[in-house]
Amino acid sequence: MTAAILLENLEKTYAGGKRALEGVSLSVPRGSMFGLLGPNGAGKSTLINILAGLVNKSAGRAEVWGFDIDVHPRNAKASLGVVPQELLFDAFFTPFETLEMQAGLFGVPPRKRRSMELLKKVRLDDKAHVYARTLSGGMKRRLLIAKALVHSPPIIILDEPTAGVDIELRQMLWEYVRELHAEGTTVVLTTHYLEEAEELCDRIAIVNHGRIVADTDKGTLLAQARDKRVVVTLEQPISVAPAITGATRTELLSGNRLDILYDKGLVHAGTVLAQITAAGLAIVDVSTREADLEDVFLELTAARAGR
């Protein structure tokens, strides 16, 4: 099946020589919940803007829902809904008018428009006819999502959708994103909240300095993390942390708690604990934590930076 989004050797160099994208090749499967992660300045926004037709690429090719963005730009744009980071609205339009105008720009005939249906889905139907400037930040964020869906695109890109919103609204947005995905929409999510990507996405790509440093399913990506942490509570307080062979870091958190980071490919937890016991220290409690997406992200981006 044709990918929802297909990029081949995509390049972008801005005036002045700044290279934002370097040979980016990426395939977003249809029907997936795809996470696009990366630090600030990594090239995520440039990539999204190229797909949306707001920035011209320097080289390479890109397809959206099977349409080449150069050969069939109108079809490519119609296949994509983008929810930007910025809260951009006409202050004197109501939410209903905002959606009606957006639908008109995409050529949706009046009889096929579903402005009130979308407002109800994002829980703004009671605000349909008030000025957009009176909405709270969270309401405006929800209106942006509805605005991106007026032409029923098969793909939606959510660019930092929960930036600056409270926990309750974030949970509500997560729930709605899951509903969209369950209905068959391909969702591409960029976020700085790595727990969001870990919770929502089934496949994740990480971009750093304009290059793709990872592109795989979430489980495989998490398996790349080699470090594991064990926190040991000792019976008696100590003043100096013991030397642990195979540990990448041993830190004394308090008088009787040790935080040990070790490479699980080189040493086992039992070996670590045996060394503590051999040092004459009695253990009363042990807790372990597997690596999460944040650990993988930091490892991959640090490696690319040459650290």
N, C-alpha and C positions, 0 to 999 in steps of 0.2 A: 504494500500500500504506500502511496506517496506520502512523504512526511508532511506534517502540518507546516513546519518551517524548515527550510533547507538552506544552509550557507556553505559556500565553497570558496576557500581562500579569500575571504572578505578582507579588504584593506581600506583604511581611511587615514589620510594624511592631511591635516589642516594647513592653511596658509601660515607660513612661518616655519614649517617643517615638523610640527608636532604630530607624531604618529600615534593615533588613538587605537587603531586595530591593525594587527599584524597576522595575516594569513589565517583568519578565523574560519574554521570548518565545523559545522554543528548541524545535527539533525534532531528536531523535536518531534517525537512520535505523535500521531493523531490520537486524541482522546487522553493524552497524558496530563499529569500535573507536574509541570517542569519548573525546577528552581534554577534561576540564573543568579549566581552569587559573585561577589567580588568587592574589594575595598573601594573607597572613593577614588575616582579617577582611573578605574581599571578599564573602562570602555563600555560599560553596560548601557549607559544612556545613549552613546553614539550608535551602538548596535540597534537599539530600539528605534531611534530616530531615523535610521536608514530604512528599516522595515516599514515605518509609518510614512515614508516619503518626505520627511522634513530635512534630511541630510543626504547629500549625494555621496555615494561610495567612490573610492578612488580606483578600486580594482576588485576582481572576483565577481561572484554571482550570488543572488539570493532569490529564493522562491517562497511565496506565502500561499499555502493551500494549493500548491501545484502551479501557481502563476508566477512567472518571472517578473520581478518588480520593474525591469526595464521594458520588457516586451508587452506586458499586460498590467500597467500600473494601476488602472482603475479597478480591475478585478482583485488585484493584490490588496489594495487599500480597503475594498469592500469586505474582504475576508478577515479583517483585523479590527479589533476594538482595543483601544489603548486607554488605560487609566493612568494619567500622569501624576507625578509627585505634587506638582503645584496645584493649588486650589484656584483655578481660573474660571470666572463666571462673569456674565454681564449682570451688574448689581441690580438693574431695573427690570430683569426678566424673572418670572416666577419659575419654579422647577418644571411645571407643566409646559410653559412656553419654551424653556430651554430644551426640553426633549423634543418638542414639536419642531423647533428650528433645526436641531441636529438631524432629525429624521428627514426633513426636507432637503438638507444638504447632501444626504446619501441617496436621495431619489426615492424614498419610501412613500408610496401614495397614501393619502389621508385614510383610506379605508383599511389599510394594513398597519397603520401605526398603533402602538400599544403603550402609549405614554403613561396612562393611569395604571396599567397592569405592572409596568416596571417600577413606578413609584410605590405601589403597594408592596412589591417584593422587597424593596429596600426600606420599607416602613417610613415612607415620606408622603403617603397619600393624603394625610391630614395637613400637609404643608404645601399641597400642590399649587395653591393660588396665592401664596405670600411671596414677597420679594426675596430673591436668593440671598441678598445681603443680610437678611434677618436670621438666616440659618446659622446654627453652631458649626464649629469646625468638623465635628463628626458627621453632621447632616450633609455638609458640603462634600465630604469624602464619599458618602453613600450616593449622592447625586451624580458624582463623577462616574461611579460604576454604572448607574442606570444610563447615563449619557453614552457610555461606550457600547451599550448593548442595544441601542435603538434600531440598528439595522440587522440585528440577529447574526452577528459574525460567528463563524465556527471557532475562531481563536480570540482569546482576550489576554492582553498583557497587563498585569497589575504591577506598576512601578512604585514600590514602597507604599503599598495601600494602607498600612497601619501606622505610618510615621506620625508621631505626635498625638495619637488617640489613646484614650484610656483603656483599661483592661476589659471592661464590659463591652465596649464597642469593638475592640479587637476580636473578642470571642464571637460577636455577632457577625462580623465580616468573615471570619473563618468559616462559620456555619453557612453563610450564603455562597462563599467560594466553593465549598463542598457540594452544595446543591447544583451550582452551575456545572461543575465537573460531572456530577451524576447524570445530568441531562445530556451529556455528550460533548460539552464545550472543552476544547483544549485550553488549558490555563498555563500561562507562563508568569511566574512570580519572581520579582526581584525584591529582596528585603535585606535589611541589616540585622533583623532579629533572626538569628540562626535557628532558634527553636521553632520558628514558624516553618521554615523550610523542612526541618526534620519532621515536624508534625504533619505537614500537608503534602509534601512532594514525593513522587515515586521515582523520579529521576532528577539528577542535579548536575549542572555544569558550573565550574568555577573559572572566572576570567580574571587575569591579573596582568597588568602592564600590557593590555591589548592582545593577550594570547590566552587560549584555552589551556588551563593546567589540569583540568579534570573534567570528564564527561562520562558518567556511568550511572547505574541505578544506585539508589541510596544505600542499600545493604552492602554493595561492593565498595562504595566510597567509605563507609564507616569501617569496613574491614581493613582499610589501608592504614588506619591509625595503629601504631605499634605500642604506644605507651599505655600503661594501665596504672591506676593509682590505688594505693592501699593506705588507709589511715589506721594506725595501731594505738590503742590506749594501753599504757603500761600501769602496772600495779603501784610503782613508786616513781616519783618525779626524778628527772635527770637534768644535768646542766649542759651536756654536750651530746649531740646526736651521734650514734654509732656509725661506723663505716659499713656500708652494705654493698657487697660485690654485685655488680649487675644493675645497680640503681643509677638512674640518670640524675636524680635529685633526692636528697634526704633533708627534710626540714623539720625542726622542732617547733610545733605549733604552740605548745604550752609546756608546762613542766613535765607532763606525763603523756603527751600525744605526739606521735611521729607521723608526718605526711611523706610517703615514699612513692616516687614515680619511677617505674622501671619498664624496660623493653620486654614485652611479653613474648617476643620471638627469641629472646636470649635466656630468660630466667623465668621460673615459675613462682607463684605467690608462696607456695610451700617453702621454697628455698629461701626466699626473703625472710619469712617468719622464723625459719630455723636459724638463720644467722643472728636474729635478734635474741632468740632464746640462748644461743651459744655464747652471746656476750653477757649472759648472766641476768638478763632482763625478763621479768615475768609479764606476760600478756594477759589482759583481762577482757579486751574487746577488739574486734577487727571489722572494718568495713571497706569494701572495694567499690570502684567505679570504673566501668568501661569507658573508652573514649567516645565522645559525642561529635556531632558535626562541627562544633566550634574548634575542637582539637584538630580535626582533619583540615579545616579551613586555615587555621593558623600555621599548621605544618606545611601545607602546600604553598601558601602565599609567601611564607618565610623562605622556603626553598627557592622559589622563583626570584626572590629578592637577593639571593646569594648569601643569606645569613646562616 
